[in-house]
Amino acid sequence: MCSEAAAAAAAAGDIVPGRGSTTPLHFVVVPLMAQGHMIPMVDLARLLAARGVLVTFITTPVNFARIRPIADRAAASALPIRFVQLTFPVADAGLPHGCESIDLVTSTDHFLPFMNALQLLREPLSAYLRSASDDSDHWPRPSCIVSDNLHHWTADVARALDIPRIIFHGPSCFFLLCSLLIERNRAELEAAIAEAESAGGPAATTLPGLPQPPIRISKHQVINARRSSPGWSKILDTIREAEDAADGVLVNSFAELEPCYLERFREEIKKPVWAIGPLSLYKEESEAKAARGRVSSMDNTVLFRWLDAQEAGSVVFVSFGSIARNTAGQVMELGHGLEASGRPFVWAVKEVAEARRREEEAAAPAAMLEEWLSELEKRVEGRGVVIRGWAPQALILGHAATGMFLTHCGWNSVLESVAAGVVMATWPHFADQFLNERFVVDVMGIGAAVGIDEPTIVVGVVADQHGTSSSAAEEEAAAKVRREDVERVVEELMRGGGGGGREEEAEQRRQRARDLAEKATRAMDEAQAGSSCHALNDAIHFVSNWAGKKHIRGPTIFDTWQADEDAKELATIA
C-alpha cells in the first residue's frame, strides 16, 4: 500500500515528498474530537509520516487514551509522529467533566457549547507551537496545518505562522457538492417543496446542477433547523468563511469512486482538492486494525472463530457508528427483524454499554434492554453474535463471511464497506447520512434503503424519544423502523427475494460492490500508481512548494497548482 511503497521508493533513491531535504516538512494535524473524524486523520498522519513528513498530532487526554495503541505502534515503528495532548477546558464551556468527544455528549443542549468550545484550543495550540520551536528534538517550525474543517479557528493559527491551512473533509465530494448546491438554490428548493406539499405529494424535490442520476432531497435537508438558532447560525457562518479561506482540501474518498463529483466540487471551490482514500486501507496488522478508534468490546479470537465457521457471504453485520443511537424500543424491533430473517448476524449494540455508564439516570431502560438482549441471544444461539459496545468494524467487513452491512451511512462506514466490497442496507440518522444513502443506493447502486425519511437524534438515555422509561411493548410500538422492514431489506440484499428478477438484481449489486473494492485497493497502491497515493504526494508537493509562493494568496496559488496539473495531463497524453 501507500506507506510500504513510499518507504521502498526512498530506499531505492527515488524522490518521495517530504524526504531527502535538509529541512523536512512538518505537518500539524488537528482532528475534530469525534471518533468518525479522529480515525481517518490518524490514518492520514501515519501515511504522511511514512513519507518522511514530521507530524504533530493534536489531541486531548480522553481522546489520546482511545488511540493509545496506535500511538504506541507508531512509536515502535519509529514513525515521526508526536501525539500532543492539549487540555480541553470543558468546565469553561459548561460541559460535563470528561466530555472531550462528540460521542460523549449526553444532552442535545451540549452540542452547541461543545462546538463553541473548540476555539478554546487556539491559545493552547499556539503556545505549544511556540514552545516546541525551542525543544531539544530540533523539529522544524510547522510547514502546514491540516485541520478538520469544523476547526475554523486553526485559520488564525496558520495565518499567524504564515503557513498554508489545508482542511480535511470527512464526507464525500458528492455530499460536499450537494451541500453547495442546496445552499445556492435554497429559495428555489423551498418553493418546490412547498408546492409539492400543497399538491398532497411528498415533501421532496430534485436537486438541480448535479450529474446524472437525478438526486431527490427531502424538506429536512433543505430547511436546516440549526439555521433558525442564532448560535448555530453564527458558528456555521464562521466555519464556512474559514473553509472559503483554506488553501486546499483533503477528502477521504478516491477518484474512481466519484470522478464527476470530485471534478465538479473542485471547479466550484476553485482550489486544490485531493482525494486520498480510502484511508481505512492503510496497511497494518489485523491486531492494529482491530483497535482503530477503540479496543473491541468482545474477545476478537472468539468473534473471528465464529465468523470462520460461517459460509462465505452469509453474515449480516449491523453497526451504527459512534454517535448514532436508537431508542430501546428501536433496538428491540431491529433485533426481532434480525431474528426473523433467519440469517447469521453480528450486531454491535452500544446503547447498553452507554446506559451502564450512566446508571442513575438510565438504570431502568438499561436493565430492560439487557434482559431483552439476553433472551434474544438464547433464541439465536449459534446464529447470532451480539457485541455490547465497540466492534472491530473494518475487520468484520473484510471477512469473507460478511455478506451485507446494515449501516447508519456515516461516510467512514460507507467507505469501509466499499473497500471491503460489501453491499449495504441504509438506515441514516442525521447530518450527511441521508445524502450518503442516496450515493450508496442511487449513484453506486450497491445498497437498498430500510425506509427512513426523517432524521433521528437520540442522546443519553436509551428510553423513548422523550427520554422517559416505559415498558418493552410500548417501546417497540414507538419504533420508526419495523421488524418487517429489517427482514425485507436483508432478504432483498442477500438473496433478492420477491421474484421478478430480484435475484439477478441482487447479484448485480454484489458485483458492483466487488468492482469498487478492486478500484479502492488500486487507488491506495503506489506500485500501481494509485490515484489516492498520487493525490497525497501532490498535496505534500503543494506544501513543499509553498515557501517560494507563501506571499501569494487565494486564486493565484490555485492557478499555479492547476497549471501544474494541466501540464502533467498534457505530458501523459503526449
DAMO-V710624 format. One record per backbone hydrogen bond with DSSP energy under -1.0 kcal/mol. NH is the residue of the N-H (numbers start at 1). CO is the residue of the C=O. If there is no record, write none. Layout:
((NH | CO) (NH | CO))
This chain:
((2 | 524) (5 | 1) (6 | 2) (7 | 3) (8 | 4) (9 | 5) (10 | 6) (11 | 7) (12 | 8) (13 | 10) (14 | 9) (19 | 16) (27 | 54) (28 | 144) (29 | 56) (30 | 146) (34 | 32) (37 | 34) (38 | 34) (39 | 35) (41 | 37) (42 | 38) (43 | 39) (44 | 40) (45 | 41) (46 | 42) (47 | 43) (48 | 44) (49 | 45) (50 | 46) (51 | 48) (52 | 49) (53 | 48) (54 | 25) (55 | 80) (56 | 27) (57 | 82) (58 | 29) (59 | 84) (64 | 60) (65 | 61) (66 | 62) (67 | 63) (71 | 67) (72 | 68) (73 | 69) (74 | 70) (75 | 71) (76 | 72) (77 | 73) (78 | 75) (79 | 74) (81 | 79) (82 | 55) (84 | 57) (86 | 59) (90 | 88) (93 | 89) (94 | 91) (95 | 90) (99 | 96) (100 | 98) (102 | 33) (104 | 101) (105 | 102) (110 | 107) (114 | 110) (115 | 111) (116 | 112) (117 | 113) (120 | 117) (121 | 118) (122 | 119) (125 | 121) (126 | 122) (127 | 123) (128 | 124) (129 | 125) (130 | 126) (131 | 127) (132 | 128) (134 | 131) (135 | 132) (143 | 26) (144 | 26) (145 | 164) (146 | 28) (147 | 166) (148 | 30) (149 | 168) (151 | 148) (152 | 150) (154 | 151) (155 | 152) (156 | 153) (157 | 153) (158 | 154) (159 | 155) (160 | 156) (161 | 157) (163 | 158) (166 | 145) (167 | 248) (168 | 147) (169 | 250) (176 | 172) (177 | 173) (178 | 174) (179 | 175) (180 | 176) (181 | 177) (182 | 178) (183 | 179) (184 | 180) (185 | 181) (189 | 185) (190 | 186) (191 | 187) (192 | 188) (193 | 189) (194 | 190) (195 | 191) (196 | 192) (197 | 193) (198 | 194) (199 | 195) (200 | 197) (201 | 196) (204 | 202) (205 | 217) (207 | 215) (217 | 205) (219 | 203) (221 | 218) (223 | 219) (224 | 222) (227 | 224) (228 | 225) (229 | 226) (233 | 229) (234 | 230) (235 | 231) (236 | 232) (237 | 233) (238 | 234) (239 | 235) (240 | 236) (241 | 237) (242 | 238) (243 | 239) (244 | 240) (245 | 241) (246 | 243) (247 | 165) (249 | 272) (250 | 167) (251 | 274) (252 | 169) (253 | 251) (257 | 254) (258 | 254) (262 | 258) (263 | 259) (264 | 260) (265 | 261) (266 | 262) (267 | 263) (268 | 264) (269 | 265) (270 | 266) (274 | 249) (276 | 251) (277 | 253) (281 | 278) (282 | 279) (289 | 285) (290 | 286) (292 | 289) (294 | 292) (297 | 390) (303 | 299) (304 | 300) (305 | 301) (306 | 302) (307 | 303) (308 | 304) (310 | 307) (313 | 400) (314 | 311) (315 | 401) (316 | 344) (317 | 404) (318 | 346) (319 | 406) (331 | 327) (332 | 328) (333 | 329) (334 | 330) (335 | 331) (336 | 332) (337 | 333) (338 | 334) (339 | 335) (340 | 336) (341 | 337) (345 | 383) (346 | 316) (347 | 385) (348 | 318) (349 | 387) (354 | 350) (355 | 351) (356 | 352) (357 | 353) (362 | 358) (363 | 359) (366 | 362) (367 | 363) (368 | 364) (369 | 365) (370 | 366) (371 | 367) (372 | 368) (373 | 369) (374 | 370) (375 | 371) (376 | 372) (377 | 373) (378 | 374) (379 | 375) (380 | 376) (383 | 380) (384 | 380) (385 | 345) (387 | 347) (389 | 387) (393 | 391) (396 | 392) (397 | 393) (398 | 394) (399 | 396) (402 | 399) (403 | 315) (404 | 315) (405 | 423) (406 | 317) (407 | 425) (414 | 410) (415 | 411) (416 | 412) (417 | 413) (418 | 414) (419 | 415) (420 | 416) (422 | 417) (424 | 446) (425 | 405) (426 | 448) (427 | 407) (433 | 430) (436 | 432) (437 | 433) (438 | 434) (439 | 435) (440 | 436) (441 | 437) (442 | 438) (443 | 438) (444 | 439) (446 | 440) (448 | 424) (450 | 426) (456 | 429) (463 | 461) (464 | 468) (467 | 464) (475 | 471) (476 | 472) (477 | 473) (478 | 474) (479 | 476) (486 | 482) (487 | 483) (488 | 484) (489 | 485) (490 | 486) (491 | 487) (492 | 488) (493 | 489) (494 | 490) (495 | 491) (496 | 491) (497 | 491) (505 | 501) (506 | 502) (507 | 503) (508 | 504) (509 | 505) (510 | 506) (511 | 507) (512 | 508) (513 | 509) (514 | 510) (515 | 511) (516 | 512) (517 | 513) (518 | 514) (519 | 515) (520 | 516) (521 | 517) (522 | 518) (523 | 519) (524 | 520) (525 | 522) (529 | 526) (530 | 525) (532 | 523) (533 | 523) (534 | 530) (535 | 531) (536 | 532) (537 | 533) (538 | 534) (539 | 535) (540 | 536) (541 | 537) (542 | 538) (543 | 539) (544 | 540) (545 | 541) (546 | 543) (549 | 546) (550 | 546) (552 | 549) (556 | 553) (558 | 554) (559 | 555) (560 | 556) (561 | 557) (562 | 558) (563 | 559) (564 | 560) (565 | 561) (566 | 562) (567 | 563) (568 | 564) (569 | 565) (570 | 566) (571 | 567) (572 | 568) (573 | 569) (574 | 570))
